[in-house]
Amino acid sequence: MRENRAALLMVAVIAFTAGYAAASLQLRCPVGQPQALVGEAGIRVLNDRSYYPVLISVLSSANKSIHISMFSYKNDHEVIERITEILIAKSRQGLDVKVVLENSIDYNELAYRRLRDAGVPVRFDSRALTTHTKLVIVDGKIVFVGSHNFSYSAMERNHEASVMITDPKVASIEESYFENIWRGG
């Protein structure tokens, strides 16, 4: 519990610091465009439509691990299908790929079956808690966290705000958090 609070606090502080730094540097970027890296940790703000191209690029270049904890995973768009294909391919290449899904959403069952049938380690979270995370950790050094679910709505319709953090220390905190969820905590 203490680690979870520490992880959330760390992400909040980094996000706040990035926002403050961006404002103080007067970084301006049109909605939907990737913003510059800000600060020592390497924070990239990914609003609206800018999230998925960056995520797919990072997932495609993964060479060690991909860990995902996702509230909503709905294969209802070609980009989400592409993410699924990448996860399957990377798992078959021997990377440590693990996916945890929220168990109270009916359509997560389809993504669960697709990944499981392809040999990707996937499980539902504990029924005791709602897993509302939208968390992706790649190679123990890159973290995506924010509001983007894996769905058409998040990709094409909603206003969404996420960040990509490139920092092994932050990734380590989030890996511990992920492993706790993976174990049913």
C-alpha positions in Angstrom: 0.0 0.0 0.0 2.8 2.4 0.9 4.6 1.6 -2.4 1.4 2.3 -4.3 1.0 5.7 -2.7 4.7 6.4 -3.3 4.4 5.5 -7.0 1.3 7.6 -7.5 2.9 10.5 -5.7 6.0 10.2 -7.8 4.0 10.2 -11.1 1.9 13.2 -9.8 5.0 15.2 -8.9 6.7 14.4 -12.2 3.6 15.3 -14.2 3.2 18.6 -12.2 6.9 19.4 -12.6 6.6 18.7 -16.4 3.6 20.9 -16.7 5.2 23.7 -14.7 8.4 23.5 -16.7 6.5 23.5 -20.0 4.5 26.5 -18.9 7.6 28.4 -17.6 9.4 27.6 -20.9 6.3 28.6 -22.8 6.3 25.4 -24.8 3.4 25.7 -27.2 2.1 22.8 -29.2 -1.2 22.3 -31.1 -3.6 19.8 -29.5 -2.8 16.3 -30.7 0.9 17.0 -31.4 3.7 15.5 -29.3 5.4 17.9 -27.0 9.1 18.2 -26.3 10.9 16.3 -23.7 10.9 18.2 -20.5 13.2 17.9 -17.4 15.8 15.3 -16.5 13.5 12.3 -16.5 12.5 12.7 -20.1 8.8 13.4 -20.1 6.8 13.6 -23.3 3.2 14.8 -23.1 0.9 12.8 -25.3 -2.5 14.4 -25.6 -5.4 13.1 -27.7 -4.2 11.5 -31.0 -0.5 11.8 -30.3 -0.5 8.8 -27.8 -0.9 5.8 -30.1 1.8 6.5 -32.8 4.4 6.9 -30.0 3.1 3.9 -28.1 3.2 1.7 -31.2 6.8 2.8 -32.0 8.0 2.1 -28.5 6.3 -1.3 -28.3 7.7 -2.2 -31.7 11.2 -1.5 -30.5 10.9 -3.3 -27.2 13.7 -5.9 -26.6 13.2 -7.0 -23.1 9.8 -6.6 -21.6 6.3 -5.1 -22.0 4.0 -5.0 -18.9 0.5 -3.6 -19.3 -2.2 -2.9 -16.7 -5.3 -1.6 -18.6 -8.8 -0.8 -17.5 -10.4 -1.1 -20.9 -8.9 -3.1 -23.8 -11.2 -3.2 -26.7 -10.1 -4.5 -30.1 -12.4 -2.2 -31.9 -10.0 -0.4 -34.1 -7.1 -1.3 -36.4 -4.6 0.5 -34.1 -5.7 -1.5 -31.1 -5.4 -4.6 -33.2 -1.9 -3.5 -34.1 -1.0 -3.3 -30.4 -2.4 -6.8 -29.9 -0.3 -8.1 -32.8 2.8 -6.5 -31.4 2.2 -8.0 -28.0 1.7 -11.5 -29.5 4.8 -11.2 -31.7 7.0 -9.9 -28.9 5.8 -12.7 -26.6 6.7 -15.2 -29.3 10.1 -13.7 -29.6 10.7 -14.4 -26.0 10.2 -11.0 -24.4 8.6 -10.9 -21.0 5.1 -9.7 -22.0 2.4 -9.6 -19.3 -1.1 -8.0 -19.4 -3.5 -7.4 -16.5 -7.1 -6.4 -17.4 -10.0 -5.1 -15.3 -12.4 -8.0 -14.8 -15.6 -6.1 -14.6 -15.7 -5.0 -18.3 -17.3 -7.6 -20.5 -15.5 -6.8 -23.7 -12.1 -7.2 -21.9 -12.9 -10.9 -22.1 -12.3 -10.8 -25.9 -8.9 -9.2 -25.6 -8.1 -11.7 -22.7 -9.0 -14.7 -24.9 -7.1 -13.4 -27.9 -3.9 -12.8 -26.0 -4.2 -16.0 -23.9 -4.9 -18.1 -27.0 -1.8 -16.7 -28.7 0.3 -17.6 -25.6 0.6 -14.1 -24.1 0.5 -14.2 -20.2 -2.7 -12.3 -19.4 -4.9 -12.3 -16.4 -7.8 -10.4 -14.8 -7.2 -8.3 -11.7 -8.5 -9.2 -8.3 -12.2 -8.8 -7.9 -11.6 -7.0 -4.6 -10.3 -3.9 -6.4 -11.1 -2.1 -9.6 -8.0 -1.8 -11.8 -8.5 1.6 -13.4 -4.9 2.0 -14.5 -3.8 2.8 -18.0 -0.2 1.8 -17.5 2.4 0.5 -20.0 6.0 -0.2 -19.0 8.6 -1.1 -21.7 12.1 -2.5 -21.1 12.2 -1.4 -17.5 12.8 2.2 -18.5 9.8 3.7 -20.4 6.5 4.3 -18.7 3.2 5.4 -20.3 0.6 6.5 -17.8 -2.5 8.7 -18.2 -6.1 8.5 -19.3 -5.8 6.5 -22.6 -7.6 3.2 -22.6 -7.0 0.7 -25.5 -10.2 1.6 -27.3 -11.6 3.4 -30.4 -13.1 6.1 -28.1 -9.8 6.9 -26.5 -8.1 7.0 -29.9 -10.6 8.8 -32.0 -13.2 10.6 -29.9 -12.2 11.5 -26.4 -10.0 14.2 -25.0 -7.2 12.2 -23.4 -4.0 13.2 -21.5 -1.1 10.9 -20.9 2.7 11.1 -20.5 5.6 9.0 -21.6 8.3 9.0 -18.9 11.8 7.8 -19.8 13.5 7.1 -16.5 14.6 3.7 -15.0 13.9 4.9 -11.5 10.2 5.7 -12.3 10.0 2.5 -14.3 11.3 0.5 -11.3 8.6 2.0 -9.1 5.9 1.3 -11.6 7.3 -2.3 -12.2 6.8 -3.0 -8.5 3.3 -1.6 -8.7 2.5 -3.7 -11.7 3.9 -6.9 -10.1 1.7 -6.3 -7.1 -1.4 -6.1 -9.4 -0.1 -9.1 -11.4 0.0 -11.1 -8.2 -3.5 -10.1 -7.3 -2.8 -7.3 -4.9 
